[in-house]
Amino acid sequence: MIKSWRIIILLLCVLGALFSIFLKPQYTGVEIAYIEKNSVVNNVLKNGMIISEVNGVRIRNVEDWNKIIKNINGSVFLTVNKKRYEFKVNSSKELGIEVVDIERTNLDFGLDIKGGTRIILKPVGNTSKEMIKQIIATLQTRANIYGLKEIKFIPIRSIDGNYYIQVEAAGIGRGIVEDLLSRQGSFEAKVIKPVFLKNNKGKFKLGKNEYEIRYENETVRIGNITVRINESFNLEGIEFEFVNVSSNELFFLAKVYDGSDIELVYTDPQHSGIIPRKNYYQFYFVVLISQQGAERFAKVTAGIPSQMDMYSGEYYLKDSRIILYIDKKPVSDLRIAASLAGKVYTTPQVEGSRTNMQDAVNEKLRLQSILRSGALPVKLETVSVGIVSPTLGKDFMKSAIITGLIAALSVIIIVFIRYRSLRFSLPMVFTSMSEAVIITGIAATNDTIPWLSILIANIAVIIYALYKKEDIDISAWIGALLIPLLGMTFSWTIDLPAIAGIIAALGTGIDNMIIIADETIHKESGEKVTFTLKEKIKHAFFIIFGTASTTIAAMFPLMIIGIGLVRGFAITTIIGVLIGVLISRPAYARIIEITSK
């Protein structure tokens, strides 16, 4: 049996692929994909939890879930992660839970198969490939911080050279995706600097420097600078805006920080948290500011007098506040302690409040994610938003399976007509199906242990074959080591382009196996001649390796430049061709040799 070690390696790889695909804990129920911000389950349930029962009724899939909660009201009993919870609602909207079917395999199916939201974004203005990478990195950081696990960002370049970003969010509500992506995320912190007047004259203090200031005819003159209300000016490298005037006071808005000054956003409990108040919830978190930003803060706040708060007894800067903006909209408006006037302050605290706990948590998390990820280099416009139904994906998979079976039957019939024997057609179909299984197994996630086990088993088979002094096949040895290594290191999404790649690889494989069959058995003077394995490699594998090299050379640039959906097709095709050349073709050649004796 060891003389058929190539066949053993093929079977081991198929076994490893099957374990990689199906070796996953099986649960009954549906998975929580998204919880609405006004849901009664907030702060109790989380994304990723498994709901197995509703009011004692077992849930098997999304269809069961939708039927049960359609007209639900009153007390609702949910069994989540084997624990029972009770909630009171007037309708399913108050429950506010979106669910998806539990993945039964380790395969990561694309949006076309499992459903979800697809958004096409277009950067405004001129962009480059490097800028697109920066935008995607920023968006991915935001998504990770926010806790969106089922979201992907794919760069796409159109024929006319314009760049787009395709966002795929499977099982996540459309609103949360659009809200997160619609913000450019530009951050600014501005300090209200008051200047007190006497006879329309005053002192504009900036750090250690003082500037004479005069207000006449709705115009302010600071040194050689003249501005009117709502006009801006720059003084000592700081941007100011003249925003308001009273009978004896002028108000300026000074930008002391921007996004480039943020060095760290704290998320630990010592620097971040939620504080319950009487009728609301206050959130806070600390950010670390650059030395340059802290020095601007010190300059602007210098010279502002203090005033005691009658309620708290604390001293704050008189008529001065620090306002934090994101995308030009204020998100925090904070008083400044008198002790900070003229001080280099590197750890300002962002504060805010919401009426309920979950809203406070979500807003804090949103602000932290935007500040930590930084601002996008350009604005993004939404070109299109589409919702893909999971039902369409299920129907597609059924159709794909039926089509595959029909194709296999067609191959059997055509090859049988060609060779008049099932000993060629049946192994050909078996080998092709094995290739499809191995490709899919390599694409699976969380498959390190199965493929590591197969790698060890393949090494043992090779060593034993060498011990028994069996024939040498370097390409098959390479395949026995390379394919499990690819399984441990590679994984990708099974979507329409990937399926197209599998079909392309299988088509190439059938062609190659026909070459092997023709080169292995042919007629000379009316007699059947069986060639040795070395002769097969010389006649058939020379053609096969040439074809494989050409295919890989054609697909490799598509895989490297990464132009969206084409990349998945290229990866799948290359992996399929490698499996065919290094694993399945040698096994098929050995099967033909055995059956031809």
RODO-2510 file (C-alpha; in nm, 4 decimals, decimal comma):
residues 597
     n   res          X          Y          Z
     1     m     0,0000     0,0000     0,0000
     2     i     0,2926     0,2328     0,0699
     3     k     0,3734     0,2145    -0,3013
     4     s     0,0654     0,4346    -0,3459
     5     w     0,1976     0,6989    -0,1063
     6     r     0,0884     0,9773    -0,3403
     7     i    -0,2717     0,8600    -0,3069
     8     i    -0,2318     0,8429     0,0712
     9     i    -0,1114     1,2039     0,0805
    10     l    -0,4101     1,3105    -0,1308
    11     l    -0,6489     1,1328     0,1070
    12     l    -0,4749     1,2852     0,4103
    13     c    -0,5101     1,6351     0,2622
    14     v    -0,8792     1,5733     0,1928
    15     l    -0,9212     1,4545     0,5522
    16     g    -0,7400     1,7631     0,6821
    17     a    -0,9599     1,9882     0,4681
    18     l    -1,2780     1,8250     0,5989
    19     f    -1,1654     1,8688     0,9595
    20     s    -1,0677     2,2311     0,8856
    21     i    -1,4126     2,3015     0,7461
    22     f    -1,6347     2,1162     0,9914
    23     l    -1,4350     2,0918     1,3163
    24     k    -1,6321     2,3567     1,5052
    25     p    -1,8564     2,3486     1,8148
    26     q    -2,2196     2,3215     1,7075
    27     y    -2,4842     2,5340     1,8785
    28     t    -2,8599     2,5517     1,8402
    29     g    -3,0104     2,8960     1,7963
    30     v    -2,9212     3,2284     1,6383
    31     e    -2,6311     3,4669     1,6976
    32     i    -2,6803     3,8271     1,8097
    33     a    -2,5341     4,0497     1,5368
    34     y    -2,6467     4,3940     1,6495
    35     i    -2,8345     4,5529     1,9406
    36     e    -3,0232     4,8789     1,8856
    37     k    -2,9210     5,1682     2,1087
    38     n    -3,2696     5,1948     2,2630
    39     s    -3,3035     4,8220     2,3224
    40     v    -3,4108     4,6963     2,6655
    41     v    -3,1366     4,4315     2,6487
    42     n    -2,8561     4,6886     2,6458
    43     n    -2,5918     4,6330     2,9156
    44     v    -2,7212     4,2766     2,9547
    45     l    -2,6694     4,1017     2,6218
    46     k    -2,3822     4,1495     2,3792
    47     n    -2,3010     4,0851     2,0154
    48     g    -2,1931     3,7276     1,9485
    49     m    -2,4148     3,5673     2,2146
    50     i    -2,6318     3,2704     2,1143
    51     i    -3,0100     3,2849     2,1665
    52     s    -3,1499     2,9318     2,1826
    53     e    -3,5033     2,9872     2,3200
    54     v    -3,7709     3,2602     2,3264
    55     n    -4,0478     3,2131     2,5824
    56     g    -3,9594     2,8450     2,6054
    57     v    -3,9767     2,7884     2,2284
    58     r    -3,6563     2,6536     2,0740
    59     i    -3,4996     2,8705     1,8031
    60     r    -3,3236     2,6949     1,5155
    61     n    -3,2666     2,9766     1,2672
    62     v    -3,3475     3,3376     1,1778
    63     e    -3,6792     3,2346     1,0266
    64     d    -3,7912     3,0873     1,3617
    65     w    -3,6752     3,4014     1,5408
    66     n    -3,8664     3,6376     1,3111
    67     k    -4,1885     3,4381     1,3469
    68     i    -4,1776     3,4374     1,7266
    69     i    -4,0872     3,8033     1,7890
    70     k    -4,3139     3,9436     1,5167
    71     n    -4,5995     4,0261     1,7559
    72     i    -4,4180     3,9896     2,0859
    73     n    -4,5074     4,2009     2,3904
    74     g    -4,5119     4,1864     2,7672
    75     s    -4,2620     3,9679     2,9501
    76     v    -4,0092     3,8044     2,7177
    77     f    -3,7931     3,5169     2,8384
    78     l    -3,4714     3,4623     2,6420
    79     t    -3,2292     3,1744     2,6885
    80     v    -2,8921     3,3215     2,5929
    81     n    -2,5682     3,1224     2,6239
    82     k    -2,7668     2,8688     2,8311
    83     k    -2,8740     3,1400     3,0785
    84     r    -3,2335     3,2642     3,1164
    85     y    -3,3169     3,6382     3,1028
    86     e    -3,6442     3,8274     3,1376
    87     f    -3,7281     4,1541     2,9618
    88     k    -4,0503     4,3551     2,9382
    89     v    -4,1411     4,5067     2,6022
    90     n    -4,4418     4,6479     2,4197
    91     s    -4,3184     4,5389     2,0755
    92     s    -4,0286     4,3700     1,8986
    93     k    -3,8797     4,7159     1,8295
    94     e    -3,8138     4,7619     2,2009
    95     l    -3,6333     4,4282     2,2045
    96     g    -3,4089     4,5777     1,9338
    97     i    -3,2047     4,2698     1,8457
    98     e    -3,0826     4,1726     1,4984
    99     v    -2,9704     3,8119     1,4637
   100     v    -2,7995     3,5928     1,2040
   101     d    -2,7811     3,2185     1,1603
   102     i    -2,4923     3,0510     1,3393
   103     e    -2,2087     2,9523     1,1100
   104     r    -2,1877     2,5724     1,1130
   105     t    -1,8477     2,5620     0,9480
   106     n    -1,5173     2,7469     0,9670
   107     l    -1,5732     2,8961     0,6223
   108     d    -1,5989     3,2725     0,5941
   109     f    -1,8706     3,3227     0,3349
   110     g    -1,8987     3,6482     0,1484
   111     l    -2,1825     3,8920     0,1421
   112     d    -2,3371     3,7376    -0,1696
   113     i    -2,3909     3,4130     0,0196
   114     k    -2,4718     3,4983     0,3816
   115     g    -2,6270     3,8417     0,3280
   116     g    -2,5688     4,1818     0,4852
   117     t    -2,4992     4,5418     0,3846
   118     r    -2,2754     4,6528     0,0982
   119     i    -2,1724     5,0182     0,0740
   120     i    -1,9630     5,1759    -0,2006
   121     l    -1,7729     5,4853    -0,0848
   122     k    -1,5967     5,7350    -0,3083
   123     p    -1,3176     5,9587    -0,1728
   124     v    -1,3704     6,3243    -0,2583
   125     g    -1,0867     6,4737    -0,4618
   126     n    -0,7677     6,3230    -0,5963
   127     t    -0,6533     6,0052    -0,4230
   128     s    -0,3683     5,7600    -0,4557
   129     k    -0,3283     5,3931    -0,3684
   130     e    -0,1361     5,4899    -0,0526
   131     m    -0,4163     5,7253     0,0554
   132     i    -0,6748     5,4493     0,0033
   133     k    -0,4682     5,2223     0,2283
   134     q    -0,4596     5,4960     0,4929
   135     i    -0,8372     5,5440     0,4715
   136     i    -0,9004     5,1707     0,5057
   137     a    -0,6607     5,1449     0,7999
   138     t    -0,8425     5,4303     0,9747
   139     l    -1,1860     5,2812     0,9104
   140     q    -1,0673     4,9380     1,0240
   141     t    -0,9353     5,0861     1,3477
   142     r    -1,2685     5,2536     1,4124
   143     a    -1,4561     4,9321     1,3419
   144     n    -1,2303     4,7292     1,5736
   145     i    -1,2606     4,9772     1,8605
   146     y    -1,6350     5,0017     1,8136
   147     g    -1,6637     4,6222     1,8240
   148     l    -1,7813     4,5557     1,4679
   149     k    -1,6426     4,2113     1,3933
   150     e    -1,8277     4,1347     1,0678
   151     i    -1,7030     4,4206     0,8528
   152     k    -1,4593     4,4325     0,5625
   153     f    -1,3058     4,7134     0,3588
   154     i    -1,2052     4,6308     0,0009
   155     p    -1,0190     4,8757    -0,2278
   156     i    -1,1560     4,8894    -0,5819
   157     r    -1,0204     5,0756    -0,8823
   158     s    -1,2475     5,1459    -1,1764
   159     i    -1,1490     5,1333    -1,5400
   160     d    -1,1191     5,5130    -1,5539
   161     g    -0,8638     5,5036    -1,2697
   162     n    -1,0854     5,6269    -0,9846
   163     y    -1,0544     5,4597    -0,6462
   164     y    -1,3502     5,3349    -0,4427
   165     i    -1,3879     5,1534    -0,1135
   166     q    -1,6352     4,8694    -0,0880
   167     v    -1,7611     4,8078     0,2652
   168     e    -1,9175     4,4718     0,3424
   169     a    -2,0944     4,4288     0,6740
   170     a    -2,2619     4,0928     0,7153
   171     g    -2,5335     4,0754     0,9772
   172     i    -2,4897     4,4339     1,0983
   173     g    -2,7608     4,6999     1,0861
   174     r    -2,7320     4,9439     0,7990
   175     g    -2,7671     5,2478     1,0262
   176     i    -2,4647     5,1729     1,2462
   177     v    -2,2367     5,1234     0,9455
   178     e    -2,3410     5,4444     0,7739
   179     d    -2,3133     5,6458     1,0962
   180     l    -1,9617     5,5227     1,1638
   181     l    -1,8393     5,5810     0,8089
   182     s    -2,0097     5,9132     0,7438
   183     r    -1,7784     6,1044     0,9773
   184     q    -1,4448     6,2256     0,8548
   185     g    -1,3311     6,2478     1,2164
   186     s    -1,1484     6,5823     1,2192
   187     f    -1,0772     6,6832     1,5809
   188     e    -1,0261     7,0321     1,7218
   189     a    -1,0135     7,1762     2,0732
   190     k    -1,0794     7,5480     2,1091
   191     v    -1,0537     7,7725     2,4165
   192     i    -1,2768     8,0750     2,4689
   193     k    -1,0402     8,3584     2,5547
   194     p    -1,2067     8,6668     2,7050
   195     v    -1,0444     9,0119     2,6907
   196     f    -1,1789     9,2693     2,9371
   197     l    -1,2124     9,6284     2,8143
   198     k    -1,1929     9,9658     2,9805
   199     n    -1,2797    10,2610     2,7598
   200     n    -1,2730    10,0200     2,4643
   201     k    -0,9112     9,9311     2,5398
   202     g    -0,7543     9,6230     2,6894
   203     k    -0,4604     9,3801     2,7048
   204     f    -0,4446     9,0654     2,4915
   205     k    -0,2048     8,8395     2,6839
   206     l    -0,0499     8,5444     2,5041
   207     g     0,1991     8,3594     2,7208
   208     k     0,4593     8,6087     2,8371
   209     n     0,3682     8,8611     2,5647
   210     e     0,1020     9,1318     2,5827
   211     y    -0,0675     9,3087     2,2898
   212     e    -0,2569     9,6355     2,3054
   213     i    -0,6148     9,5852     2,1910
   214     r    -0,8723     9,8436     2,0850
   215     y    -1,2357     9,8024     1,9863
   216     e    -1,4005    10,0682     1,7677
   217     n    -1,6827    10,0610     1,5128
   218     e    -1,7292     9,6841     1,5460
   219     t    -1,3632     9,6345     1,4603
   220     v    -1,0864     9,4937     1,6797
   221     r    -0,7282     9,6030     1,6366
   222     i    -0,4548     9,3865     1,7956
   223     g    -0,1153     9,5326     1,7243
   224     n    -0,1048     9,5514     1,3446
   225     i    -0,3948     9,3059     1,3004
   226     t    -0,7490     9,4282     1,2300
   227     v    -1,0483     9,1908     1,2374
   228     r    -1,4252     9,2101     1,2491
   229     i    -1,6644     8,9674     1,4172
   230     n    -1,6515     8,6074     1,2808
   231     e    -1,3186     8,6768     1,1107
   232     s    -1,0046     8,4745     1,1872
   233     f    -0,6391     8,5669     1,2337
   234     n    -0,3128     8,4019     1,3317
   235     l    -0,0976     8,5218     1,6197
   236     e     0,2237     8,3469     1,7337
   237     g     0,1282     8,0365     1,5374
   238     i    -0,2164     8,0062     1,7014
   239     e    -0,5419     8,0379     1,5071
   240     f    -0,7964     8,2773     1,6598
   241     e    -1,1505     8,3765     1,5670
   242     f    -1,3283     8,6909     1,6914
   243     v    -1,6685     8,5441     1,7903
   244     n    -1,8541     8,7867     2,0193
   245     v    -1,8555     9,1195     2,2025
   246     s    -2,0357     9,2607     2,5055
   247     s    -2,0331     9,6076     2,6630
   248     n    -1,6967     9,5554     2,8322
   249     e    -1,5687     9,2227     2,7024
   250     l    -1,4426     9,0671     2,3801
   251     f    -1,4490     8,6915     2,3125
   252     f    -1,2003     8,5045     2,0974
   253     l    -1,1927     8,1341     2,0088
   254     a    -0,8398     7,9909     1,9981
   255     k    -0,7587     7,6500     1,8462
   256     v    -0,5176     7,4850     2,0872
   257     y    -0,5324     7,1185     1,9736
   258     d    -0,6159     6,9276     1,6588
   259     g    -0,6046     6,5612     1,5589
   260     s    -0,2284     6,5624     1,5056
   261     d    -0,1804     6,6551     1,8724
   262     i    -0,3528     6,3411     2,0068
   263     e    -0,0893     6,0904     2,1103
   264     l    -0,3025     5,8516     2,3158
   265     v    -0,6681     5,7963     2,4024
   266     y    -0,7069     5,6256     2,7385
   267     t    -0,9623     5,3445     2,7713
   268     d    -0,8584     5,1902     3,1046
   269     p    -1,0917     5,2204     3,4077
   270     q    -0,8589     5,4675     3,5805
   271     h    -0,8907     5,7229     3,3000
   272     s    -1,2268     5,6324     3,1473
   273     g    -1,5720     5,5508     3,2773
   274     i    -1,9435     5,6161     3,3236
   275     i    -2,0817     5,8028     3,6279
   276     p    -2,4553     5,7702     3,7091
   277     r    -2,6121     6,1051     3,7962
   278     k    -2,9640     6,1885     3,9139
   279     n    -3,1351     6,2003     3,5748
   280     y    -2,8546     6,1130     3,3347
   281     y    -2,5267     5,9249     3,2859
   282     q    -2,1999     6,1135     3,2506
   283     f    -1,9110     5,9625     3,0546
   284     y    -1,5503     6,0724     3,0531
   285     f    -1,2101     5,9691     2,9204
   286     v    -0,8647     6,1244     2,9150
   287     v    -0,6509     6,1961     2,6089
   288     l    -0,2763     6,2545     2,5981
   289     i    -0,1845     6,5703     2,4059
   290     s     0,1472     6,6586     2,2433
   291     q     0,3854     6,9039     2,4058
   292     q     0,3209     7,1599     2,1304
   293     g    -0,0538     7,1453     2,1857
   294     a    -0,0093     7,1763     2,5618
   295     e     0,2101     7,4849     2,5127
   296     r    -0,0590     7,6483     2,2959
   297     f    -0,3102     7,5814     2,5744
   298     a    -0,0739     7,7466     2,8264
   299     k    -0,0297     8,0545     2,6082
   300     v    -0,4009     8,1053     2,5469
   301     t    -0,5108     8,0579     2,9091
   302     a    -0,2401     8,2871     3,0498
   303     g    -0,3776     8,6063     3,1983
   304     i    -0,7413     8,4941     3,2267
   305     p    -0,8701     8,5779     3,5781
   306     s    -1,0391     8,3157     3,7998
   307     q    -1,3854     8,3122     3,9532
   308     m    -1,5387     8,0970     4,2273
   309     d    -1,8358     7,8753     4,1454
   310     m    -2,1112     7,9524     4,3979
   311     y    -2,2433     7,5933     4,3974
   312     s    -1,9228     7,3890     4,4236
   313     g    -1,6844     7,6423     4,5790
   314     e    -1,4268     7,5542     4,3099
   315     y    -1,2360     7,8199     4,1139
   316     y    -1,2552     7,8262     3,7343
   317     l    -1,1313     8,0650     3,4649
   318     k    -1,3786     8,3510     3,4283
   319     d    -1,5900     8,3384     3,1105
   320     s    -1,3583     8,0812     2,9589
   321     r    -1,4248     7,7244     2,8479
   322     i    -1,2643     7,4579     2,6321
   323     i    -1,4863     7,3213     2,3544
   324     l    -1,4068     6,9955     2,1748
   325     y    -1,5204     6,9519     1,8125
   326     i    -1,5460     6,6470     1,5874
   327     d    -1,6286     6,7192     1,2243
   328     k    -1,6881     7,0844     1,3186
   329     k    -1,9601     6,9867     1,5669
   330     p    -1,9099     7,0433     1,9438
   331     v    -1,9063     6,7233     2,1488
   332     s    -1,7817     6,8569     2,4852
   333     d    -1,8026     7,1990     2,6507
   334     l    -1,5953     7,2054     2,9684
   335     r    -1,4947     7,4644     3,2256
   336     i    -1,1240     7,5143     3,2934
   337     a    -0,9921     7,4914     3,6480
   338     a    -0,8159     7,8087     3,7642
   339     s    -0,5071     7,6048     3,8575
   340     l    -0,4516     7,5240     3,4879
   341     a    -0,4209     7,8858     3,3712
   342     g    -0,0907     7,9332     3,1903
   343     k     0,0114     7,5707     3,2602
   344     v     0,1378     7,3182     3,0070
   345     y    -0,1516     7,0712     3,0316
   346     t    -0,1086     6,7439     2,8387
   347     t    -0,4001     6,5337     2,9698
   348     p    -0,7345     6,7055     2,9061
   349     q    -1,0488     6,5104     2,9864
   350     v    -1,3349     6,4630     2,7403
   351     e    -1,6770     6,4598     2,9061
   352     g    -2,0373     6,4223     2,7986
   353     s    -2,3704     6,2830     2,9087
   354     r    -2,6693     6,0855     2,7851
   355     t    -3,0068     6,0083     2,9367
   356     n    -2,9478     5,6309     2,9580
   357     m    -2,6531     5,4083     3,0310
   358     q    -2,6160     5,2413     2,6915
   359     d    -2,6289     5,5703     2,5004
   360     a    -2,3512     5,7035     2,7253
   361     v    -2,1425     5,3908     2,6633
   362     n    -2,1978     5,4058     2,2859
   363     e    -2,1160     5,7759     2,2631
   364     k    -1,7993     5,7359     2,4683
   365     l    -1,6948     5,4423     2,2526
   366     r    -1,7724     5,6310     1,9307
   367     l    -1,5674     5,9336     2,0351
   368     q    -1,2791     5,7160     2,1515
   369     s    -1,2790     5,5209     1,8252
   370     i    -1,2744     5,8363     1,6122
   371     l    -1,0048     6,0060     1,8210
   372     r    -0,7857     5,6947     1,8340
   373     s    -0,8155     5,6233     1,4626
   374     g    -0,7544     5,9845     1,3597
   375     a    -0,9185     6,1861     1,0866
   376     l    -0,9628     6,0549     0,7363
   377     p    -0,7383     6,2336     0,4846
   378     v    -1,0414     6,3116     0,2662
   379     k    -1,4183     6,3075     0,2915
   380     l    -1,6095     6,0050     0,1699
   381     e    -1,9256     6,0110    -0,0365
   382     t    -2,1720     5,7226    -0,0335
   383     v    -2,2183     5,6076    -0,3927
   384     s    -2,4558     5,3207    -0,3218
   385     v    -2,5974     5,1184    -0,0352
   386     g    -2,7367     4,7717    -0,0963
   387     i    -2,8908     4,5086     0,1257
   388     v    -2,8239     4,1454     0,0309
   389     s    -3,0761     3,8965     0,1662
   390     p    -2,9353     3,5780     0,3252
   391     t    -3,2133     3,3888     0,1461
   392     l    -3,0558     3,4720    -0,1893
   393     g    -2,7246     3,3358    -0,0635
   394     k    -2,8799     3,0085     0,0510
   395     d    -3,0518     2,9657    -0,2857
   396     f    -2,7230     3,0350    -0,4597
   397     m    -2,5409     2,7683    -0,2563
   398     k    -2,8096     2,5121    -0,3369
   399     s    -2,7823     2,6000    -0,7051
   400     a    -2,4010     2,5783    -0,6897
   401     i    -2,4134     2,2311    -0,5339
   402     i    -2,6642     2,1075    -0,7925
   403     t    -2,4556     2,2579    -1,0720
   404     g    -2,1432     2,0886    -0,9342
   405     l    -2,3131     1,7492    -0,9306
   406     i    -2,4382     1,7993    -1,2855
   407     a    -2,0867     1,9001    -1,3941
   408     a    -1,9389     1,5888    -1,2298
   409     l    -2,1903     1,3692    -1,4062
   410     s    -2,1131     1,5419    -1,7355
   411     v    -1,7409     1,4779    -1,6886
   412     i    -1,8058     1,1097    -1,6201
   413     i    -2,0156     1,0770    -1,9352
   414     i    -1,7764     1,2674    -2,1629
   415     v    -1,4636     1,0913    -2,0357
   416     f    -1,6410     0,7537    -2,0571
   417     i    -1,7271     0,8256    -2,4184
   418     r    -1,3645     0,9218    -2,4823
   419     y    -1,1999     0,6198    -2,3129
   420     r    -1,4875     0,3693    -2,2993
   421     s    -1,3910     0,2869    -1,9416
   422     l    -1,4984     0,4009    -1,5929
   423     r    -1,1464     0,3397    -1,4583
   424     f    -1,0466     0,6733    -1,6134
   425     s    -1,3617     0,8782    -1,5589
   426     l    -1,4388     0,7854    -1,1959
   427     p    -1,0857     0,8609    -1,0623
   428     m    -1,0929     1,1858    -1,2601
   429     v    -1,4131     1,2986    -1,0911
   430     f    -1,2914     1,1827    -0,7500
   431     t    -0,9648     1,3729    -0,7914
   432     s    -1,1474     1,6903    -0,9038
   433     m    -1,3852     1,6761    -0,6070
   434     s    -1,0844     1,6228    -0,3793
   435     e    -0,9238     1,9364    -0,5195
   436     a    -1,2390     2,1373    -0,4490
   437     v    -1,2495     2,0088    -0,0898
   438     i    -0,8808     2,0869    -0,0287
   439     i    -0,9116     2,4400    -0,1723
   440     t    -1,2100     2,5068     0,0516
   441     g    -1,0296     2,3598     0,3530
   442     i    -0,7313     2,5907     0,3019
   443     a    -0,9689     2,8893     0,2845
   444     a    -1,1214     2,7956     0,6221
   445     t    -1,0385     2,9853     0,9414
   446     n    -0,9255     2,8452     1,2790
   447     d    -0,7699     2,5458     1,1019
   448     t    -0,4138     2,5416     1,2342
   449     i    -0,4459     2,2201     1,4378
   450     p    -0,5992     2,0043     1,1590
   451     w    -0,3434     2,1145     0,9014
   452     l    -0,0544     2,0788     1,1462
   453     s    -0,1646     1,7207     1,2100
   454     i    -0,1776     1,6525     0,8348
   455     l     0,1693     1,8055     0,7897
   456     i     0,3103     1,5687     1,0503
   457     a     0,1281     1,2720     0,8920
   458     n     0,2573     1,3641     0,5435
   459     i     0,6142     1,3853     0,6718
   460     a     0,5729     1,0404     0,8262
   461     v     0,4456     0,8992     0,4947
   462     i     0,7382     1,0505     0,3030
   463     i     0,9931     0,9179     0,5523
   464     y     0,8395     0,5704     0,5395
   465     a     0,8392     0,5785     0,1577
   466     l     1,2083     0,6702     0,1608
   467     y     1,2751     0,3923     0,4120
   468     k     1,1070     0,1457     0,1783
   469     k     1,3080     0,2914    -0,1114
   470     e     1,0029     0,3863    -0,3129
   471     d     1,0333     0,6012    -0,6229
   472     i     1,1266     0,9663    -0,5743
   473     d     0,8897     1,2487    -0,6718
   474     i     1,0200     1,5878    -0,5609
   475     s     0,7083     1,7793    -0,6710
   476     a     0,4783     1,5500    -0,4702
   477     w     0,7047     1,5863    -0,1658
   478     i     0,6895     1,9637    -0,1976
   479     g     0,3114     1,9446    -0,2221
   480     a     0,2860     1,7227     0,0844
   481     l     0,4665     1,9925     0,2869
   482     l     0,3441     2,3094     0,1134
   483     i    -0,0317     2,2444     0,1074
   484     p    -0,0677     2,1945     0,4873
   485     l     0,1523     2,5011     0,5432
   486     l    -0,0768     2,7048     0,3199
   487     g    -0,3710     2,5701     0,5183
   488     m    -0,2164     2,6926     0,8435
   489     t    -0,1267     3,0381     0,7136
   490     f    -0,3911     3,1249     0,4510
   491     s    -0,7630     3,1951     0,4788
   492     w    -0,9930     3,4009     0,2618
   493     t    -1,3581     3,4730     0,1998
   494     i    -1,5637     3,2271    -0,0029
   495     d    -1,7587     3,4603    -0,2289
   496     l    -1,8579     3,4618    -0,5946
   497     p    -1,5050     3,5412    -0,7258
   498     a    -1,3583     3,2675    -0,5041
   499     i    -1,6113     3,0153    -0,6346
   500     a    -1,5227     3,1241    -0,9876
   501     g    -1,1576     3,0592    -0,9008
   502     i    -1,2414     2,7082    -0,7788
   503     i    -1,4253     2,6378    -1,1037
   504     a    -1,1305     2,7681    -1,3079
   505     a    -0,8862     2,5506    -1,1115
   506     l    -1,1036     2,2421    -1,1532
   507     g    -1,1386     2,3075    -1,5256
   508     t    -0,7616     2,3268    -1,5603
   509     g    -0,7325     2,0082    -1,3541
   510     i    -0,9655     1,8115    -1,5817
   511     d    -0,7610     1,9196    -1,8842
   512     n    -0,4395     1,8085    -1,7162
   513     m    -0,5802     1,4711    -1,6125
   514     i    -0,6944     1,4090    -1,9691
   515     i    -0,3357     1,4780    -2,0777
   516     i    -0,2112     1,2275    -1,8185
   517     a    -0,4599     0,9655    -1,9367
   518     d    -0,3669     1,0165    -2,3035
   519     e     0,0064     1,0127    -2,2337
   520     t    -0,0151     0,7178    -1,9970
   521     i    -0,2134     0,4784    -2,2140
   522     h    -0,2110     0,4878    -2,5912
   523     k    -0,2016     0,2462    -2,8808
   524     e     0,1085     0,1375    -3,0655
   525     s     0,0542    -0,1174    -3,3387
   526     g    -0,2868    -0,1903    -3,1888
   527     e    -0,1445    -0,2811    -2,8457
   528     k    -0,1872    -0,1034    -2,5168
   529     v     0,1384     0,0237    -2,3656
   530     t     0,1708     0,1306    -2,0022
   531     f     0,4457     0,3825    -1,9305
   532     t     0,6402     0,4048    -1,6057
   533     l     0,5957     0,6975    -1,3700
   534     k     0,9184     0,8598    -1,4915
   535     e     0,7952     0,8371    -1,8479
   536     k     0,4602     0,9887    -1,7450
   537     i     0,6382     1,2820    -1,5825
   538     k     0,8464     1,3254    -1,8938
   539     h     0,5519     1,3183    -2,1345
   540     a     0,2563     1,4536    -1,9390
   541     f     0,3919     1,6544    -1,6500
   542     f     0,6112     1,8645    -1,8727
   543     i     0,2936     1,9970    -2,0352
   544     i     0,1112     2,0209    -1,7011
   545     f     0,3876     2,2188    -1,5293
   546     g     0,4061     2,4514    -1,8257
   547     t     0,0314     2,5146    -1,8129
   548     a     0,0405     2,5656    -1,4352
   549     s     0,3309     2,8104    -1,4577
   550     t     0,1462     3,0133    -1,7194
   551     t    -0,1719     3,0252    -1,5099
   552     i     0,0129     3,1272    -1,1922
   553     a     0,2088     3,3928    -1,3808
   554     a    -0,1164     3,5371    -1,5141
   555     m    -0,2908     3,5352    -1,1740
   556     f    -0,0002     3,6558    -0,9605
   557     p    -0,0200     4,0261    -1,0598
   558     l    -0,3938     4,0286    -0,9868
   559     m    -0,3260     3,8896    -0,6400
   560     i    -0,0475     4,1378    -0,5622
   561     i    -0,2046     4,4637    -0,6812
   562     g    -0,5215     4,3850    -0,4852
   563     i    -0,7937     4,5458    -0,6972
   564     g    -1,0900     4,4290    -0,4957
   565     l    -1,2938     4,1254    -0,5948
   566     v    -1,0461     4,0091    -0,8617
   567     r    -0,7921     3,9381    -0,5870
   568     g    -1,0081     3,6630    -0,4367
   569     f    -1,0394     3,4994    -0,7773
   570     a    -0,6614     3,5115    -0,8287
   571     i    -0,5783     3,3661    -0,4859
   572     t    -0,8241     3,0789    -0,5257
   573     t    -0,7020     2,9972    -0,8760
   574     i    -0,3344     2,9946    -0,7736
   575     i    -0,4000     2,7756    -0,4694
   576     g    -0,6110     2,5409    -0,6816
   577     v    -0,3406     2,5083    -0,9474
   578     l    -0,0750     2,4339    -0,6815
   579     i    -0,2940     2,1666    -0,5241
   580     g    -0,3513     2,0112    -0,8656
   581     v     0,0112     2,0068    -0,9755
   582     l     0,1642     1,9025    -0,6429
   583     i    -0,1003     1,6733    -0,4896
   584     s    -0,3863     1,5554    -0,7077
   585     r    -0,2101     1,5084    -1,0452
   586     p     0,0613     1,2781    -0,9033
   587     a    -0,2088     1,0810    -0,7197
   588     y    -0,4212     1,0536    -1,0340
   589     a    -0,1207     0,9414    -1,2386
   590     r    -0,0550     0,6698    -0,9807
   591     i    -0,4205     0,5593    -0,9902
   592     i    -0,4077     0,5319    -1,3707
   593     e    -0,0831     0,3380    -1,3510
   594     i    -0,2314     0,0901    -1,1025
   595     t    -0,5583     0,0424    -1,2935
   596     s    -0,3751     0,0001    -1,6221
   597     k    -0,1730    -0,3006    -1,5113
***
